[in-house]
């Protein structure tokens, strides 16, 4: 089995963090930018349940980072 370099456990001041925590933290900034932009252009006026749309938006951005970044860097498994 080949170890993927983007999915290794990270040691942060003696605490071992799973990669999903780092990916979730990396997705926070793009989520905040997209959410503020959607609020500014008035997208949320057409939404029935804003917290559900926000959660879905965050999951979409996190998934795009997790699955898209290895494809962009060329670090795919064969």
C-alpha positions in Angstrom: 0.0 0.0 0.0 1.3 3.4 -1.0 1.3 6.2 1.6 -0.2 9.4 0.2 1.9 12.4 1.4 -1.2 14.7 1.6 -3.0 12.3 4.0 -0.4 11.7 6.8 -0.9 12.3 10.5 0.6 15.6 11.6 2.4 16.2 14.9 1.5 19.7 16.2 3.2 20.5 19.5 3.0 16.9 20.6 -0.6 16.4 19.5 -1.2 14.0 16.6 -3.9 15.4 14.4 -5.7 13.4 11.8 -5.5 14.9 8.3 -9.3 15.6 8.3 -8.8 18.2 11.0 -6.2 20.0 8.8 -8.4 19.8 5.7 -11.4 21.2 7.7 -9.3 24.1 8.9 -8.0 24.7 5.4 -11.6 24.8 4.1 -12.7 27.4 6.6 -11.2 30.5 4.9 -12.6 29.7 1.4 -16.0 29.0 3.0 -16.0 32.3 4.8 -15.1 34.2 1.6 -17.8 32.4 -0.4 -20.4 32.9 2.3 -19.8 36.6 2.6 -19.9 37.0 -1.1 -23.2 35.1 -1.3 -24.6 37.3 1.4 -23.4 40.5 -0.3 -25.0 39.6 -3.7 -28.2 38.6 -2.1 -28.1 34.8 -2.7 -29.6 34.0 0.8 -32.8 35.8 -0.1 -33.7 32.8 -2.3 -32.8 30.2 0.4 -35.3 28.6 2.7 -32.9 27.4 5.4 -29.7 29.4 5.6 -27.8 27.1 8.1 -28.5 24.1 6.0 -27.2 25.8 2.9 -24.1 27.0 4.9 -23.4 23.5 6.0 -23.7 22.1 2.5 -21.5 24.9 1.2 -18.8 24.0 3.7 -19.0 20.3 2.9 -18.7 21.0 -0.8 -15.7 23.3 -0.3 -14.0 20.8 2.0 -14.7 17.9 -0.4 -13.3 19.9 -3.3 -10.1 20.6 -1.3 -9.7 17.0 -0.2 -10.4 15.4 -3.5 -9.3 18.1 -5.9 -5.9 19.2 -4.5 -4.2 15.8 -5.0 -5.4 15.8 -8.6 -4.0 19.3 -9.2 -0.6 18.6 -7.6 -0.3 15.4 -9.6 0.0 13.2 -6.5 -2.6 10.6 -7.5 -2.2 7.0 -6.6 -1.8 4.5 -9.4 
